[in-house]
Amino acid sequence: MTEKECKELDAEKIWKDDYFERRNFGESLYELIEKETRPLTIALDAKWGAGKTFFLERWRQDLLLKNACVIRYNAWEDDFLDDPLTSLVGQLAVQIESSFFEDLKKSFKTLKSALSKRLQQFCFYWLSVNTFGVITTNPEDYKSVDEKILDKYQGGLLAKEKFRKCLTLLSKRCVRETGKPLIFIVDELDRCRPLYSIKFLEHVKHFFGVENIVFVFGVDLQNLKKSIAAVYGSIAVDDYVRRFFDYEFSLPEIRAEQYCSKLLPLYGIESHIFCNTNQQNIEVTETAYSQRLEHYGYSVAKYLLDQNGTSLRQLEYFMRLLQFAFKNKGDGFKLPYFCYDALFILAALKVVNPILYYDLKSQRKELSALVEYLSPYFAKYTMHKNDEYSIFKTDIYADLFLLQLASYPESTKNLIEELKSESLHRMESINIFISKLPRDKETQIIDSVIKKLHDFRFRIKLSWIFARLEIAP
């Protein structure tokens, strides 16, 4: 969105899809830098897919509404270049010549001319010396250390100072006109090549460290540290990174529950999430939907996603899987309501543990492996009412048990009788499955299974559920 378009909006429209209420975080960040005169660098730390780009773009638009001078820069888009200084100044040139102050365009030509070949050579030489030759982007520029190096060094220093003076002129003008510093917003640095990332940070520190200029980086610090370690090896990476950032803040975390509730209407699957568990039909009536009774399996799925630190992109993928499953005809069979629990859990499993998901799909592992995987989560999961939690666990285990019994050779009628008389001839896979169930819930689980078999009189194969989550061959 252009500066002109941003100023035609208002803050409410800019932040209208701020589902995680990060606008307040943006306001606090703005208050920190609004009157700052020192050169300042800030790292906003969050994992990939956690909404950094979304936040930084909304924040940029909000800053423009506040009449700030803002330059947005996507470092990864210029990752193919050898010299980040060239791309940084080029982006500064483009944005100044298209906005900001008309009468500064002429002055800015001086700034661009400061980015001469001599300055670039100086940058390469300086980086080579200070990294013990690790960074040698253009070794021809400092092939031999002789008397020419001194000339190059002295000329580079003069070019550097000229460059910084031009930046100071620009930043002071920003303060005079807006009362705020010149703000650079840098995104995607952690996705760049390790050498490029390091050079970028070094250039910002040594060439842009002038008064009234603030850099805000949206970055996954852990990935950035891995990039640095890949270049330097065994060094104190945390201390090295702190050389570049005056502040490190984390974007407010999001919860799966919070984001999923916002995504449901966007993906058009609300009517499939809420049900009346007394129904025997997957199609949910308006009455049942109005009761807002959420499938237990959906609750488990959200909990799995939340406990595994799922990113926003992964949560969106989970929702797309569900949307696909409800549109997908699979093998044409209409799933009964109790299969929804397994559908939700398997969709979440495909996101957080794809290895186990595909092992179950290919039958390399039995459903007992899924029960074993879920047990630690059930141990930590809590609900407001203990009796509701007891029903919740029983129902989930019963639904999975029904899927396990699909391979049992007896008729459904005989199976019910054997379950009632506790004379179930246990196949090895069924025996292993039961051994994974909580001992104190076994009787209730079997009673629930008997009731559901009475209701439906047929058994569901696990492959029918996988067919909803995959494209049929």
C-alpha positions in Angstrom: 0.0 0.0 0.0 1.4 3.4 -1.0 1.9 6.3 1.4 -1.0 8.2 -0.3 -3.3 5.2 0.1 -2.4 4.8 3.7 -3.2 8.4 4.5 -6.6 8.0 3.0 -7.4 5.3 5.6 -7.8 5.6 9.4 -6.2 3.6 12.1 -9.4 1.5 12.7 -9.4 0.3 9.1 -5.6 -0.4 9.1 -5.9 -2.6 12.2 -9.4 -4.1 11.4 -8.0 -7.6 10.9 -5.6 -7.4 13.9 -6.9 -10.6 15.4 -4.2 -10.8 18.0 -4.6 -7.2 19.3 -1.0 -6.3 18.4 -2.0 -2.7 17.8 -1.3 -1.9 21.4 2.2 -3.4 21.0 2.7 -1.1 18.0 1.7 1.9 20.0 4.1 1.1 22.8 6.9 0.6 20.2 6.0 4.0 18.6 6.2 5.7 22.0 9.7 4.2 22.5 11.1 5.7 19.2 8.9 8.8 18.7 11.3 11.2 20.4 14.5 9.1 20.1 17.5 11.1 18.8 20.2 8.5 19.2 20.9 5.9 16.5 18.7 3.0 17.5 18.3 -0.6 16.3 15.4 -2.8 17.5 14.8 -6.5 16.9 11.2 -7.8 16.9 11.7 -11.5 17.5 9.1 -14.1 16.4 9.3 -17.4 14.6 8.6 -17.8 10.9 4.9 -17.7 10.2 4.1 -15.9 13.5 2.8 -12.7 11.8 5.9 -10.5 11.7 5.3 -9.3 8.1 1.6 -8.7 8.8 2.4 -6.6 11.9 5.2 -4.6 10.3 3.0 -3.6 7.3 0.1 -2.5 9.5 2.5 -0.7 11.8 4.1 1.1 8.7 0.7 2.2 7.6 -0.1 3.5 11.1 3.2 5.4 11.2 2.5 7.1 7.9 -0.9 8.2 9.4 1.2 9.8 12.2 3.2 11.7 9.6 6.4 9.7 10.2 9.0 9.2 7.5 9.1 5.4 7.0 11.2 3.2 4.7 10.1 -0.4 4.4 12.7 -2.9 3.2 12.4 -6.6 2.5 16.0 -7.9 2.8 15.2 -11.3 1.3 14.1 -9.7 -2.0 17.7 -8.4 -2.6 19.4 -11.4 -1.2 20.7 -12.3 -4.7 22.9 -9.1 -4.6 26.4 -9.2 -3.2 26.3 -5.9 -1.5 23.4 -5.0 0.8 24.6 -1.3 1.1 23.8 -0.8 -2.6 20.3 -2.1 -2.2 19.7 -0.2 1.0 20.7 3.1 -0.5 18.8 2.3 -3.7 15.6 1.7 -1.7 16.2 4.9 0.2 16.6 6.7 -3.1 13.4 5.3 -4.5 11.3 6.2 -1.5 12.7 9.6 -1.0 12.3 10.6 -4.7 8.7 9.3 -4.6 7.7 10.9 -1.3 9.1 12.8 1.7 10.5 16.2 0.8 10.6 17.5 -2.7 13.4 19.9 -2.1 15.7 17.1 -0.7 15.9 15.3 -4.1 18.8 17.4 -5.2 20.6 16.9 -1.9 20.0 13.2 -2.2 21.9 13.0 -5.4 25.0 13.7 -3.3 24.1 10.8 -1.0 23.8 8.5 -4.0 27.1 9.6 -5.4 28.7 8.8 -2.1 28.0 5.2 -2.9 30.9 5.1 -5.3 33.1 2.2 -6.2 35.7 3.5 -3.8 33.2 3.2 -0.9 32.2 -0.3 -1.9 35.8 -1.3 -2.1 36.3 0.1 1.3 33.4 -1.9 2.6 34.7 -5.1 1.2 38.2 -4.4 2.6 37.0 -3.4 6.0 34.8 -6.5 6.3 37.6 -8.8 5.1 40.0 -7.4 7.7 37.5 -7.5 10.6 36.3 -11.0 9.8 39.8 -12.4 9.3 39.1 -13.0 5.6 35.8 -15.0 6.2 33.9 -12.5 4.1 35.6 -12.0 0.8 32.8 -10.9 -1.5 35.1 -9.3 -4.1 38.7 -10.4 -3.4 40.0 -8.6 -6.5 39.4 -5.3 -4.7 42.1 -6.0 -2.1 44.2 -8.6 -3.7 47.5 -7.4 -2.5 48.3 -5.4 0.7 50.5 -2.7 -0.5 50.7 1.1 -0.6 47.5 1.3 -2.6 45.5 -0.2 0.3 46.3 2.9 2.4 45.0 5.2 -0.4 41.9 3.0 -0.7 41.4 3.0 3.1 41.7 6.8 3.4 39.5 7.4 0.4 36.9 5.0 1.8 36.9 6.8 5.1 36.2 10.1 3.3 33.4 8.5 1.3 32.0 6.9 4.4 31.9 10.3 6.3 30.4 12.0 3.3 27.7 9.3 3.2 26.9 9.7 6.9 26.8 13.5 6.6 24.2 13.2 3.9 22.2 10.8 6.0 22.4 13.2 9.0 21.1 16.0 6.7 18.1 13.8 5.8 17.3 12.6 9.3 17.5 16.1 10.7 15.1 17.3 8.1 12.7 14.5 9.0 12.8 15.6 12.6 12.3 19.2 11.7 9.3 18.5 9.5 7.6 15.7 11.5 9.1 15.7 15.0 10.0 12.1 14.5 13.2 10.2 13.5 13.6 8.5 10.1 12.4 4.9 10.5 13.6 1.9 8.6 11.5 -1.2 8.8 13.5 -4.3 7.7 11.8 -7.6 7.2 12.9 -11.2 6.3 16.6 -10.7 7.2 16.6 -14.2 8.9 15.7 -15.8 5.5 18.8 -14.4 3.8 22.1 -16.1 3.1 24.3 -16.1 6.2 27.0 -13.8 4.6 24.4 -11.4 3.3 22.7 -11.2 6.8 26.0 -10.4 8.5 27.1 -7.8 6.0 23.7 -6.2 6.2 23.9 -5.8 10.0 27.5 -4.6 9.7 26.5 -1.9 7.1 23.6 -0.7 9.2 25.9 -0.4 12.3 28.8 1.4 10.6 27.1 3.4 7.9 23.6 4.2 9.1 24.5 4.7 12.8 23.7 8.5 12.8 21.4 10.5 15.0 17.6 10.4 14.4 17.7 7.1 12.5 15.9 4.1 13.9 16.0 0.6 12.4 13.3 -1.9 13.4 14.0 -5.5 12.3 11.3 -8.2 12.1 13.5 -11.3 12.6 13.6 -14.8 14.0 16.6 -14.4 16.2 17.2 -18.1 16.6 17.5 -18.6 12.8 19.7 -15.5 12.6 22.0 -16.8 15.2 22.2 -20.1 13.3 23.2 -18.2 10.2 26.0 -16.4 12.2 27.2 -19.6 13.7 27.4 -21.1 10.2 29.9 -18.4 9.2 31.9 -17.9 12.4 31.6 -21.4 14.0 32.0 -21.6 17.8 31.6 -18.1 19.0 29.4 -16.5 21.7 26.5 -15.9 19.2 24.2 -14.2 21.7 26.9 -11.6 22.6 27.7 -11.1 18.9 24.0 -10.4 18.0 23.7 -7.9 20.8 26.4 -5.8 19.1 23.8 -5.0 16.5 20.6 -4.5 18.5 19.9 -2.0 21.2 16.6 -3.7 22.1 15.2 -7.1 21.6 11.4 -7.6 22.0 9.2 -10.5 21.2 5.9 -10.1 19.3 3.0 -11.0 21.5 2.3 -14.8 21.2 -0.9 -16.1 19.7 -2.9 -19.1 20.8 -4.4 -21.6 18.5 -7.8 -21.2 20.1 -7.7 -17.5 19.5 -6.8 -17.7 15.8 -8.9 -20.7 14.9 -12.0 -18.9 16.2 -11.2 -16.0 13.8 -10.5 -18.3 10.9 -13.7 -20.4 11.1 -16.0 -18.0 9.3 -13.3 -17.2 6.7 -13.1 -20.8 5.7 -16.8 -21.4 5.9 -16.7 -24.5 8.2 -18.4 -23.2 11.3 -21.4 -25.5 10.8 -19.1 -28.6 10.8 -17.4 -27.6 14.1 -20.4 -27.3 16.3 -22.8 -30.2 16.7 -25.3 -32.0 18.9 -23.6 -35.2 19.9 -27.0 -37.0 20.2 -27.4 -36.7 16.4 -26.3 -39.6 14.2 -25.8 -37.5 11.1 -22.8 -35.4 10.1 -25.0 -32.7 8.7 -25.5 -30.3 11.5 -28.9 -28.6 11.9 -29.4 -25.0 12.7 -30.7 -25.9 16.2 -27.6 -27.9 17.0 -25.3 -25.2 15.6 -27.1 -22.6 17.8 -26.2 -24.6 20.9 -22.5 -24.1 20.1 -21.6 -27.6 21.1 -18.1 -28.1 19.9 -16.8 -31.5 18.7 -14.5 -32.9 21.4 -12.0 -33.8 18.6 -11.8 -30.2 17.5 -10.9 -29.2 21.0 -8.2 -31.8 21.1 -6.9 -30.7 17.7 -6.6 -27.1 18.9 -4.8 -28.2 22.0 -2.3 -30.2 20.0 -1.6 -27.2 17.7 -1.3 -24.9 20.7 1.1 -27.2 22.7 3.3 -27.7 19.7 3.9 -23.9 19.2 2.1 -23.9 15.8 2.7 -20.8 13.7 0.0 -18.8 12.0 0.8 -20.3 8.7 0.4 -23.8 10.2 -2.9 -22.9 11.7 -4.1 -21.6 8.3 -2.9 -24.9 6.8 -5.0 -26.8 9.4 -8.1 -24.8 8.5 -7.4 -25.4 4.8 -7.2 -29.2 5.5 -10.6 -29.1 7.2 -12.1 -27.0 4.5 -10.8 -29.5 1.9 -12.1 -32.5 4.0 -15.6 -31.1 4.2 -15.7 -30.4 0.5 -14.0 -33.7 -0.5 -16.3 -36.6 -1.2 -13.6 -39.1 -0.4 -15.0 -42.5 -1.4 -18.6 -41.1 -1.4 -19.4 -42.5 2.1 -21.2 -40.2 4.5 -19.3 -40.0 7.8 -21.2 -40.3 11.0 -20.7 -37.7 13.7 -18.3 -39.8 15.8 -15.8 -39.9 13.0 -15.4 -36.2 13.1 -13.3 -36.5 16.3 -10.8 -38.6 14.4 -10.9 -36.3 11.4 -10.1 -33.2 13.5 -7.3 -35.0 15.3 -5.7 -36.4 12.2 -5.8 -33.0 10.5 -3.9 -31.5 13.4 -1.5 -34.5 13.4 -0.7 -33.9 9.8 0.4 -30.4 10.8 2.4 -31.1 14.0 3.6 -34.7 13.4 3.4 -35.6 9.7 5.6 -38.7 10.2 3.1 -40.3 12.6 0.3 -39.2 10.3 1.7 -40.9 7.3 2.7 -44.0 9.3 -1.0 -44.4 10.3 -2.2 -43.7 6.8 0.1 -46.3 5.3 -0.7 -48.7 8.1 3.0 -48.9 9.2 1.6 -48.1 12.6 -1.6 -49.0 14.4 -4.1 -46.6 16.0 -2.6 -47.6 19.4 0.4 -45.4 18.4 -2.0 -42.4 18.1 -3.5 -43.2 21.5 0.0 -43.4 23.0 0.9 -40.1 21.4 -2.3 -38.4 22.7 -1.9 -39.7 26.3 0.6 -37.0 27.5 -1.6 -34.3 26.1 -4.7 -35.6 27.8 -2.7 -35.7 31.1 -2.1 -31.9 30.7 -5.5 -30.9 29.2 -8.0 -29.4 31.6 -11.6 -28.4 31.3 -13.8 -26.2 33.5 -15.8 -29.2 34.8 -14.3 -32.5 35.9 -17.4 -34.4 34.8 -17.3 -32.9 31.4 -13.6 -33.7 31.1 -14.3 -37.3 32.0 -17.0 -37.6 29.3 -14.6 -35.8 26.9 -11.8 -38.3 27.4 -14.1 -41.3 27.3 -15.7 -40.1 24.0 -12.4 -39.5 22.2 -11.1 -42.9 23.2 -14.3 -44.6 22.3 -14.3 -43.0 18.8 -10.8 -44.2 18.2 -11.6 -47.7 19.5 -14.5 -47.9 17.0 -12.0 -47.3 14.2 -9.7 -50.0 15.6 -12.6 -52.5 15.7 -13.2 -52.0 11.9 -10.8 -54.9 11.3 -12.5 -57.2 13.8 -13.8 -60.3 11.8 -17.1 -60.8 13.6 -20.4 -59.2 12.6 -21.4 -56.0 14.4 -24.2 -57.9 16.3 -21.7 -60.5 17.6 -19.2 -57.8 18.4 -21.7 -56.0 20.6 -22.5 -59.3 22.4 -18.8 -60.0 23.0 -18.2 -56.5 24.3 -21.1 -56.8 26.7 -20.0 -60.2 28.0 -16.4 -59.1 28.2 -15.5 -62.2 26.1 -14.1 -60.2 23.2 -11.7 -62.3 21.2 -8.8 -59.8 21.1 -6.7 -59.7 18.0 -3.1 -58.6 18.8 -3.7 -55.1 17.4 -6.9 -54.7 19.5 -5.1 -56.1 22.6 -2.3 -53.5 22.1 -4.8 -50.7 21.6 -6.7 -51.6 24.8 -3.4 -51.7 26.7 -2.9 -48.0 25.8 -6.2 -46.9 27.2 -6.4 -45.4 30.8 -7.2 -48.3 33.2 -9.8 -46.3 35.1 -11.7 -45.5 31.9 -11.8 -48.8 30.2 -15.3 -49.8 31.3 -16.8 -46.4 30.4 -15.0 -46.5 27.0 -16.4 -49.9 26.1 -19.9 -48.9 27.2 -19.6 -45.9 24.9 -18.4 -48.1 22.1 -21.4 -50.5 22.5 -23.8 -47.6 22.4 -22.4 -46.2 19.2 -22.4 -49.6 17.6 -26.0 -49.9 18.6 -26.7 -46.5 17.0 -25.0 -47.2 13.7 -24.9 -51.0 13.2 -21.8 -50.7 11.0 -18.1 -50.0 11.4 -16.0 -47.2 9.9 -12.6 -47.8 8.4 -9.8 -45.4 9.2 -9.0 -45.3 5.5 -12.4 -43.6 4.9 -11.3 -40.7 7.1 -7.9 -40.4 5.5 -9.7 -40.3 2.1 -11.2 -37.0 3.2 -7.8 -35.5 4.0 -6.1 -36.6 0.8 -6.7 -36.5 -2.9 -7.9 -40.0 -4.0 -5.5 -41.8 -6.3 
